[in-house]
Protein backbone atom coordinates (compact mmCIF):
# COMPACT_ATOMS: atom_id res chain seq x y z
CA UNK A 1 0.00 0.00 0.00
CA UNK A 2 1.38 3.40 -0.99
CA UNK A 3 1.85 6.33 1.33
CA UNK A 4 -0.23 9.47 0.81
CA UNK A 5 1.71 12.70 0.39
CA UNK A 6 -0.11 15.97 0.89
CA UNK A 7 0.46 19.54 -0.18
CA UNK A 8 -1.43 22.70 0.65
CA UNK A 9 -1.69 26.07 -1.02
CA UNK A 10 -2.80 29.10 0.98
CA UNK A 11 -4.40 32.10 -0.73
CA UNK A 12 -2.45 34.64 1.33
CA UNK A 13 -4.33 37.64 -0.06
CA UNK A 14 -7.68 36.30 1.24
CA UNK A 15 -6.42 34.92 4.57
CA UNK A 16 -7.45 36.94 7.64
CA UNK A 17 -5.09 35.22 10.09
CA UNK A 18 -7.73 33.63 12.33
CA UNK A 19 -5.29 30.73 13.04
CA UNK A 20 -8.03 28.08 13.11
CA UNK A 21 -6.08 26.07 10.55
CA UNK A 22 -2.88 26.30 12.58
CA UNK A 23 -4.66 24.76 15.57
CA UNK A 24 -6.36 22.11 13.41
CA UNK A 25 -3.19 20.86 11.69
CA UNK A 26 -1.97 17.67 13.42
CA UNK A 27 1.41 17.84 11.64
CA UNK A 28 2.25 21.52 12.35
CA UNK A 29 2.62 22.25 8.64
CA UNK A 30 1.35 25.85 8.79
CA UNK A 31 2.03 28.82 11.05
CA UNK A 32 1.04 32.45 11.32
CA UNK A 33 3.46 34.66 9.40
CA UNK A 34 5.03 37.75 10.90
CA UNK A 35 4.12 39.67 7.73
CA UNK A 36 0.75 41.06 6.62
CA UNK A 37 -1.11 40.73 3.33
CA UNK A 38 -2.38 43.55 1.12
CA UNK A 39 -5.46 43.93 3.36
CA UNK A 40 -3.30 44.36 6.46
CA UNK A 41 -4.03 40.96 8.00
CA UNK A 42 -1.36 38.56 9.21
CA UNK A 43 -1.70 35.39 7.16
CA UNK A 44 -0.75 31.74 7.51
CA UNK A 45 2.10 30.24 5.56
CA UNK A 46 3.43 26.75 4.96
CA UNK A 47 6.45 26.08 7.17
CA UNK A 48 7.02 22.33 6.68
CA UNK A 49 5.37 21.08 3.49
CA UNK A 50 7.18 17.73 3.77
CA UNK A 51 5.18 16.84 6.88
CA UNK A 52 1.79 17.32 5.19
CA UNK A 53 -0.27 14.12 5.00
CA UNK A 54 -3.20 15.67 3.11
CA UNK A 55 -5.73 15.25 5.93
CA UNK A 56 -7.49 18.51 4.90
CA UNK A 57 -8.22 19.52 8.50
CA UNK A 58 -6.90 22.99 7.74
CA UNK A 59 -9.15 23.46 4.72
CA UNK A 60 -12.21 22.18 6.55
CA UNK A 61 -11.94 24.70 9.39
CA UNK A 62 -10.98 27.70 7.22
CA UNK A 63 -14.01 30.04 7.31
CA UNK A 64 -12.92 31.86 4.15
CA UNK A 65 -11.92 28.84 2.03
CA UNK A 66 -8.35 30.07 1.61
CA UNK A 67 -6.69 26.65 1.67
CA UNK A 68 -6.54 24.08 -1.13
CA UNK A 69 -5.30 20.58 -0.31
CA UNK A 70 -3.69 18.24 -2.83
CA UNK A 71 -3.01 14.55 -2.25
CA UNK A 72 -0.74 12.21 -4.15
CA UNK A 73 -0.25 8.52 -3.64
CA UNK A 74 3.44 7.73 -3.40
CA UNK A 75 4.72 4.36 -4.55
CA UNK A 76 6.84 2.32 -2.15
PyMOL commands that set and color helices and strands:
alter all, ss='L'
color gray80, all
select helices_A, chain A and resi 20-24+49-51+57-61
alter helices_A, ss='H'
color red, helices_A
select strands_A, chain A and resi 3-10+30-36+42-46+67-74
alter strands_A, ss='S'
color yellow, strands_A
deselect
rebuild
show_as cartoon
